[in-house]
Amino acid sequence: MPKRRALLVGIDVYPDPRNNLNSCVADTQRMQGLLQTQYGFDPGSITLLHNSAATLDAVRTQLAILFDGVGPGDQVVYFESSHGYRYVKGSVYTEVLCLYDAFLEDTELVALSQKVPAGTLTCIIDACHSGGLDKLFFAPGGLQAARAKVWQPPPEQAAADLAMLAQATSFKSFGRAASSDTGAVAKQFSAAAFGNNTAPPAKGGEGDPELNGVLFAACLADQTAAAGSPPTDGLSAFTWALGRELDAGGGALAAGALSDRVDQRLQGVNMRQTPIIEAPMAHGGWLTQTLIGFGGAASGGASSPVPAITPIVPDPTDSSSDDSLDSFLRSLGVNA
């Protein structure tokens, strides 16, 4: 029997209350249930770290346990729901995850992942790295607001990080190799980031180590990931959508197809965030297999197709809609 292990990290409470969230602990509990019901994980094989227990030292300790003795055919999952952040380190614009007391740099996770057999690790990250505090969206029930899951540094650190941008010559998305190839970097961004320009083509990898596993993340590099709100049952939007699709049989789909289904689920509530799923360049075929347990053959789309989704768009000629929006923005302290 293959070993199945998971480490689930969720942080709602940070030392600086400005960074507090409302859905990350619930996300880990939702993921715990999904791993048990959809993938056959034993409850005793799933470790949860919440809030002040999710320190860098604690996560390092549990990651070492997670990766210890992993063999071919085993299934290992790392899930984190928290803030993300981005800053310049040396000449590289680097993405990190925000634990309770420090940043988790992906270089640690990447290095550990090299020790496990190929095809055993799945990382699911519900965080974002681009700026913004509140995410407004028109769900079927009306205008909603959710907190964006990007860490807010102290003002002096924000100023210092901004000043460092000029020396960045490459970009490193979480779990992937740093690249100065603008085409490769462009794949991490939405089309809106380029305005009227066309994103340049990628030239290929530059040789740095990549995460030895599949990485499923909440949004593109220029987007924000939403924390909990009523339309997403109080869960972070990405975790909510992923859970809904897994409950509907999406665990049997190829990982790439599952990502498309999650994207459509988010579009159904007009949530402007596009999930991204990646595998190392040498193992692109992993995305044609299931998200967890790459050794099993994917169904290739046995589940019923997702129906077409009509976005909820306010009528621009409806002044009551404008009044409602203005009132809602004022309630958030935004000058409409």
Backbone torsions as a table, in degrees:
resi	resn	phi	psi	omega
1	MET	NA	132.6	178.0
2	PRO	-68.4	146.9	173.8
3	LYS	-78.6	141.0	175.9
4	ARG	-126.9	124.5	179.6
5	ARG	-137.9	152.0	177.4
6	ALA	-147.7	145.2	171.7
7	LEU	-121.3	120.5	-176.8
8	LEU	-118.3	121.8	-175.8
9	VAL	-117.6	126.8	177.9
10	GLY	-137.6	129.4	-175.5
11	ILE	-129.8	110.6	174.3
12	ASP	-100.3	-27.2	-173.8
13	VAL	-116.1	121.1	178.3
14	TYR	-115.1	160.7	177.7
15	PRO	-56.1	-36.4	175.8
16	ASP	-93.9	112.6	-176.3
17	PRO	-58.1	-20.7	177.5
18	ARG	-59.4	-24.8	-175.7
19	ASN	-97.1	3.4	-178.4
20	ASN	-64.2	143.8	179.5
21	LEU	-119.8	-178.2	-173.0
22	ASN	-130.3	5.5	-169.0
23	SER	-142.8	-4.2	-170.3
24	CYS	-72.0	-39.8	176.5
25	VAL	-64.0	-43.8	177.4
26	ALA	-61.5	-34.8	177.7
27	ASP	-60.7	-42.7	-179.6
28	THR	-66.3	-36.5	178.7
29	GLN	-67.7	-37.5	175.5
30	ARG	-64.6	-44.5	-179.7
31	MET	-65.9	-37.0	176.6
32	GLN	-57.6	-46.6	178.6
33	GLY	-63.2	-40.1	179.9
34	LEU	-65.2	-41.5	179.4
35	LEU	-62.8	-36.8	-179.4
36	GLN	-73.5	-45.9	-173.5
37	THR	-83.8	-33.9	-174.9
38	GLN	-97.2	-24.5	-174.1
39	TYR	-125.3	0.7	174.1
40	GLY	75.7	23.2	176.9
41	PHE	-72.5	139.2	174.3
42	ASP	-76.8	138.8	179.6
43	PRO	-54.3	-35.2	-179.2
44	GLY	-71.6	-11.2	-179.5
45	SER	-95.5	3.6	-176.8
46	ILE	-113.4	121.5	178.9
47	THR	-105.9	132.3	177.3
48	LEU	-115.0	135.7	173.3
49	LEU	-123.9	124.6	-175.5
50	HIS	-124.2	140.5	169.4
51	ASN	50.0	-123.1	-173.2
52	SER	-67.2	-15.4	175.7
53	ALA	-77.7	-15.4	-176.6
54	ALA	-92.2	57.5	176.0
55	THR	-81.4	166.5	178.8
56	LEU	-61.6	-42.5	179.2
57	ASP	-62.2	-42.7	-179.0
58	ALA	-65.6	-42.1	179.6
59	VAL	-66.7	-40.6	176.5
60	ARG	-59.0	-44.3	-180.0
61	THR	-61.3	-45.7	-177.6
62	GLN	-72.6	-31.2	175.1
63	LEU	-65.0	-40.3	177.9
64	ALA	-60.8	-40.7	177.7
65	ILE	-67.3	-42.2	-178.9
66	LEU	-57.6	-41.7	-174.4
67	PHE	-90.9	-7.2	-175.5
68	ASP	-70.3	126.8	173.7
69	GLY	70.1	18.5	179.1
70	VAL	-69.2	132.5	-179.4
71	GLY	-119.4	172.1	178.1
72	PRO	-55.5	135.4	180.0
73	GLY	88.4	-12.4	176.5
74	ASP	-71.9	164.0	-179.2
75	GLN	-128.3	119.2	-176.4
76	VAL	-124.3	131.0	-177.1
77	VAL	-126.2	130.8	168.3
78	TYR	-116.0	122.6	179.4
79	PHE	-123.3	132.3	174.0
80	GLU	-136.2	131.0	172.8
81	SER	-120.5	114.7	-172.9
82	SER	-171.2	-169.2	168.1
83	HIS	-79.5	155.9	166.5
84	GLY	-119.6	171.4	178.7
85	TYR	-155.3	168.3	-177.3
86	ARG	-145.6	133.2	178.9
87	TYR	-153.8	168.6	-179.5
88	VAL	-90.1	127.9	175.0
89	LYS	-124.5	111.8	-172.0
90	GLY	68.5	-114.4	177.0
91	SER	-115.7	13.3	-174.3
92	VAL	-113.0	125.8	173.8
93	TYR	-77.9	109.5	-164.2
94	THR	-114.1	138.3	175.6
95	GLU	-98.7	139.6	-179.5
96	VAL	-136.0	164.5	171.9
97	LEU	-104.8	146.4	-172.8
98	CYS	-101.9	104.4	172.9
99	LEU	-80.5	-176.3	-174.2
100	TYR	-62.1	-39.4	-172.3
101	ASP	-121.6	-4.5	-175.2
102	ALA	-166.1	171.0	177.9
103	PHE	-86.3	143.0	168.5
104	LEU	-99.1	108.9	177.6
105	GLU	-81.6	140.8	-175.0
106	ASP	-66.5	-18.4	-180.0
107	THR	-59.3	-34.2	177.3
108	GLU	-66.2	-46.8	-179.8
109	LEU	-65.5	-41.2	178.7
110	VAL	-61.6	-45.1	-179.0
111	ALA	-62.7	-43.8	178.5
112	LEU	-63.4	-37.3	-176.3
113	SER	-66.8	-21.2	179.1
114	GLN	-69.5	-15.6	-175.9
115	LYS	-88.0	-9.7	-177.9
116	VAL	-103.6	155.1	179.1
117	PRO	-61.5	147.6	177.9
118	ALA	-59.5	141.7	175.6
119	GLY	85.4	16.1	-178.5
120	THR	-112.8	-16.2	-170.5
121	LEU	-110.5	131.1	170.9
122	THR	-123.4	126.3	174.7
123	CYS	-111.5	128.5	178.7
124	ILE	-122.1	118.6	-171.7
125	ILE	-121.0	115.7	176.1
126	ASP	-107.0	83.9	-179.7
127	ALA	-158.4	172.2	174.1
128	CYS	-142.5	166.5	-172.9
129	HIS	-123.5	-11.1	179.8
130	SER	-92.1	165.3	-169.5
131	GLY	-78.1	170.6	178.7
132	GLY	126.1	144.0	-177.6
133	LEU	-103.0	-49.2	-177.4
134	ASP	-120.4	142.5	-179.2
135	LYS	-113.3	113.7	179.4
136	LEU	-95.5	138.5	178.1
137	PHE	-153.7	148.3	179.3
138	PHE	-92.7	95.3	174.4
139	ALA	-80.6	167.0	179.5
140	PRO	-53.9	-27.3	179.9
141	GLY	-86.5	-0.8	-179.2
142	GLY	123.9	-174.8	-177.1
143	LEU	-67.1	134.1	-178.5
144	GLN	-131.5	160.7	175.1
145	ALA	-131.6	139.5	175.7
146	ALA	-136.0	146.9	178.3
147	ARG	-69.2	134.6	173.7
148	ALA	-78.8	140.7	-171.3
149	LYS	-93.8	55.5	175.0
150	VAL	-121.7	131.5	-175.0
151	TRP	-65.6	140.5	177.0
152	GLN	-105.0	110.7	-179.4
153	PRO	-76.2	163.8	170.7
154	PRO	-57.7	151.5	-175.5
155	PRO	-53.7	-39.6	-177.8
156	GLU	-68.6	-34.6	177.5
157	GLN	-71.8	-39.3	178.3
158	ALA	-59.4	-42.7	179.3
159	ALA	-65.2	-42.2	179.2
160	ALA	-65.2	-41.7	179.5
161	ASP	-64.9	-39.0	178.6
162	LEU	-64.5	-40.0	-179.9
163	ALA	-65.2	-26.0	-178.1
164	MET	-79.1	-13.4	-174.0
165	LEU	-57.6	-34.6	-175.5
166	ALA	-62.0	-23.2	-177.6
167	GLN	-93.3	0.1	178.8
168	ALA	-75.2	128.1	177.9
169	THR	-117.5	-4.3	176.9
170	SER	-149.5	166.2	-176.0
171	PHE	-124.6	136.0	-179.8
172	LYS	-125.1	104.3	174.4
173	SER	-78.1	156.7	-171.9
174	PHE	-60.7	125.5	177.2
175	GLY	85.8	-3.4	-176.3
176	ARG	-118.6	164.0	-178.8
177	ALA	-68.8	144.5	172.8
178	ALA	-64.2	142.3	-177.4
179	SER	-143.5	139.6	170.5
180	SER	-103.7	5.9	177.2
181	ASP	-80.0	109.6	-175.0
182	THR	-62.5	-29.5	178.1
183	GLY	-67.7	-42.4	178.7
184	ALA	-65.9	-41.4	179.0
185	VAL	-64.9	-36.9	-176.0
186	ALA	-59.9	-28.6	-178.5
187	LYS	-66.1	-17.7	-179.8
188	GLN	-85.4	-5.7	-174.3
189	PHE	-114.6	156.6	176.0
190	SER	-77.2	161.9	179.6
191	ALA	-61.0	-30.2	-178.8
192	ALA	-62.6	-23.8	-178.4
193	ALA	-67.6	-18.5	-175.8
194	PHE	-103.6	1.2	178.5
195	GLY	58.0	-126.0	179.8
196	ASN	-87.8	-0.6	-179.1
197	ASN	-88.7	162.7	178.0
198	THR	-101.4	134.4	178.0
199	ALA	-62.7	135.1	-179.6
200	PRO	-70.2	154.1	178.4
201	PRO	-72.5	151.7	177.5
202	ALA	-76.9	148.7	179.7
203	LYS	-101.0	-12.3	-178.1
204	GLY	118.4	170.4	-175.1
205	GLY	-69.4	163.2	-178.4
206	GLU	-115.8	11.1	168.3
207	GLY	95.1	-9.8	178.1
208	ASP	-71.4	154.2	178.1
209	PRO	-62.3	145.0	174.9
210	GLU	-117.3	163.7	175.0
211	LEU	-58.0	128.6	179.8
212	ASN	-85.9	67.3	-177.9
213	GLY	177.0	-179.4	175.4
214	VAL	-88.3	135.2	178.6
215	LEU	-116.9	120.1	179.0
216	PHE	-115.7	114.1	-173.6
217	ALA	-120.1	158.3	-168.1
218	ALA	-71.5	-27.7	-173.7
219	CYS	-163.1	169.3	176.2
220	LEU	-73.5	168.6	-169.2
221	ALA	-65.8	-26.6	-178.8
222	ASP	-99.5	8.5	-178.5
223	GLN	-107.9	165.9	174.2
224	THR	-109.2	148.4	176.0
225	ALA	-99.9	135.3	-175.3
226	ALA	-87.7	138.2	169.7
227	ALA	-78.9	-165.0	-172.1
228	GLY	-70.2	148.1	176.5
229	SER	-155.5	163.5	-178.9
230	PRO	-55.0	-42.7	-179.2
231	PRO	-63.8	-19.8	179.0
232	THR	-109.6	26.8	174.8
233	ASP	57.4	30.3	178.7
234	GLY	78.0	0.7	176.1
235	LEU	-93.0	159.1	170.2
236	SER	-59.8	144.7	-169.0
237	ALA	-58.3	-44.5	-177.6
238	PHE	-64.9	-47.0	179.2
239	THR	-62.1	-41.2	177.3
240	TRP	-58.3	-49.7	-177.2
241	ALA	-65.9	-41.0	178.6
242	LEU	-62.8	-43.5	179.4
243	GLY	-61.8	-43.7	178.8
244	ARG	-59.7	-42.6	-178.2
245	GLU	-71.1	-37.4	177.1
246	LEU	-66.3	-39.5	176.8
247	ASP	-62.0	-28.8	-178.7
248	ALA	-87.7	9.1	178.2
249	GLY	100.2	8.6	-176.6
250	GLY	-68.0	-15.6	178.9
251	GLY	-64.1	-20.1	178.7
252	ALA	-87.4	-8.1	-179.5
253	LEU	-79.3	158.4	167.3
254	ALA	-59.3	147.6	-177.2
255	ALA	-56.6	-41.9	179.3
256	GLY	-63.4	-40.0	178.3
257	ALA	-68.4	-37.9	176.5
258	LEU	-61.8	-41.7	177.6
259	SER	-59.0	-42.0	178.2
260	ASP	-62.1	-39.7	179.9
261	ARG	-66.3	-41.2	178.0
262	VAL	-63.0	-40.9	177.8
263	ASP	-59.3	-46.7	-179.9
264	GLN	-64.9	-36.6	177.6
265	ARG	-61.1	-42.2	178.3
266	LEU	-67.1	-39.6	177.0
267	GLN	-61.4	-29.8	-178.8
268	GLY	-63.2	-23.0	173.9
269	VAL	-109.9	19.4	179.0
270	ASN	55.9	38.2	177.3
271	MET	-88.9	115.7	-175.9
272	ARG	-86.1	72.6	171.2
273	GLN	-147.9	133.5	-174.4
274	THR	-110.1	112.4	178.5
275	PRO	-61.9	152.6	178.4
276	ILE	-130.5	133.5	179.3
277	ILE	-125.5	133.5	-173.4
278	GLU	-139.9	155.2	171.7
279	ALA	-133.6	160.6	177.1
280	PRO	-57.1	152.7	-177.1
281	MET	-55.5	-35.0	-177.8
282	ALA	-77.8	-7.5	-174.8
283	HIS	-133.3	42.9	179.5
284	GLY	-59.0	-25.3	-179.9
285	GLY	-65.1	-18.1	177.6
286	TRP	-58.2	-29.7	-177.6
287	LEU	-75.0	-8.9	174.4
288	THR	-93.7	1.9	176.7
289	GLN	-113.7	178.5	-174.7
290	THR	-69.5	156.7	-175.2
291	LEU	-60.7	-40.5	179.2
292	ILE	-123.1	126.1	-176.4
293	GLY	89.1	68.9	-174.4
294	PHE	-64.1	-18.6	-176.9
295	GLY	-70.4	-21.9	-179.0
296	GLY	-83.0	145.7	179.3
297	ALA	-73.9	135.7	176.8
298	ALA	-75.3	152.8	-179.2
299	SER	-73.0	-17.6	179.5
300	GLY	68.4	20.1	174.2
301	GLY	112.7	31.1	-179.2
302	ALA	-67.6	-26.5	-179.7
303	SER	-68.5	156.7	-179.6
304	SER	-65.9	147.8	-177.4
305	PRO	-67.0	151.3	177.7
306	VAL	-75.7	130.4	179.4
307	PRO	-65.8	155.2	178.6
308	ALA	-60.4	142.2	-175.1
309	ILE	-112.8	128.8	177.5
310	THR	-100.3	113.6	-179.7
311	PRO	-60.1	149.6	177.3
312	ILE	-88.8	108.8	-176.3
313	VAL	-117.4	127.0	179.4
314	PRO	-67.2	147.0	178.8
315	ASP	-73.6	117.7	-176.8
316	PRO	-66.1	-18.2	179.7
317	THR	-90.3	-3.2	-177.2
318	ASP	-90.2	104.9	-176.6
319	SER	-67.4	-27.0	178.9
320	SER	-65.7	-31.8	176.4
321	SER	-65.5	-41.7	178.6
322	ASP	-62.8	-44.3	179.8
323	ASP	-61.3	-40.9	-180.0
324	SER	-63.2	-43.1	-179.9
325	LEU	-64.2	-45.3	-179.6
326	ASP	-60.4	-44.1	-179.7
327	SER	-63.2	-41.4	-178.8
328	PHE	-65.1	-43.3	179.7
329	LEU	-64.2	-39.4	178.8
330	ARG	-64.0	-35.0	178.8
331	SER	-65.3	-23.2	177.9
332	LEU	-90.6	-0.5	-178.4
333	GLY	84.0	19.7	-179.6
334	VAL	-103.8	132.5	177.6
335	ASN	-78.1	107.2	-177.3
336	ALA	-77.7	NA	NA
